[in-house]
Amino acid sequence: MPKALTIVGMGVSVLLILVFALDLLAGVPFGGASMTMDIAFVICSAILGFLSYTTFAEQK
């Protein structure tokens, strides 16, 4: 079960990076409401992806 949770964490981080990077670049999902918030979410999503990947790698 923990491996599945780390894979889900990586998937969620990729999805969030795509959504907020698209909003940052094109303003599509949220109309580019806040550039600061978009950058913060992209950074936090990248951190989530990194932590999920390192946890997944330790479980082998």
Steps between C-alpha positions, in 0.01 A plus 500: 500500500774758574644455148160580355478816709839620379399437138177694560706781653717516189192502278337779698818707490524466121134596462541806722816609321322477166191691618683784671776530237228523235327770704831682541583488130159527332254596774266221397345323803486790747544802276849575632358641823826503698846442359648472849257225595567312174875506562452388861279208394747391230784503754295311760391246239862446397591442866215249533621318189858490630395369841273239342776383268763472775258311722415266212870440432565412867224240503661270242 
